[in-house]
Amino acid sequence: FLAPRRQPPRPAMSVASSRASSHRGHHTPRSQLDMSMTPEYSPGRARRHHLTPRLSQTVSMWTKGTQDRLNFAELTEHDADDQQDKNRKTHREARAKADMAMADVQLRFRRKVEATEKMAGVLQHRIDSVDSQMAQLQHNIDALTQAHTDKTRPYHTCKKRIQLRDQRPRQEVVDDPMHRALEAEMTTLEDAQHVLSDAIHQSKAMHQRLAKMRAALHMDLTLKK
């Protein structure tokens, strides 16, 4: 085996070199090390001498920025307070308008309900009146129909008598007062039946109109209720 190679002895380190080696990772400029070896040098005094203007400018800028932010925050807070006051005022005005609108709607609705109830009463009264008119008209139609029926037999009787008188012997067929009376009675009965028929037809048409009107009134009343 070969003997290990002997390394030459390291030269003696100066005080500055020993300080530099003891503080690894912290590089100290050579000029600062040289100045620190002189008795007139003070690190704190030199640091204050070199950094005071820059630090003063930084502090001034920081103070100004902080003051600006504080002023802006104060203005923003005042704006927020003003906005909240406006919002509360707007809310009160909107609430007042909404209450007024709601009261107006309720009043109009109450009036509408009262008018509808009153109209429903009028409709019911009108329906009752129409029912009464329809009943009376139906009674009249029945009476007219009965009168028309009652005149049918006398008419046929007169007609039959005239036919029998026409069948008499030729010398007995004369225009006497009896014959003229029978013809007049038959004509009267015939005219009366025509008048009664027209009255019955008109009464039935009126009854149908009343029935349609009653149906419309009843539907309107149902909607109102």
Secondary structure, 3 states (H helix, E strand, C coil): CCCCCCCCCCCCCCHHHHHHHHCCCCCCCHHHHHHHCCCCCCHHHHHHHHHHHHHHHHHHHHHHHHHHHHHHHHHHHHHHHHHHHHHHHHHHHHHHHHHHHHHHHHHHHHHHHHHHHHHHHHHHHHHHHHHHHHHHHHHHHHHHHHHHHHCHHHHHHHHHHHHHHHCCCHHHCCCCHHHHHHHHHHHHHHHHHHHHHHHHHHHHHHHHHHHHHHHHHHHHHHHHC
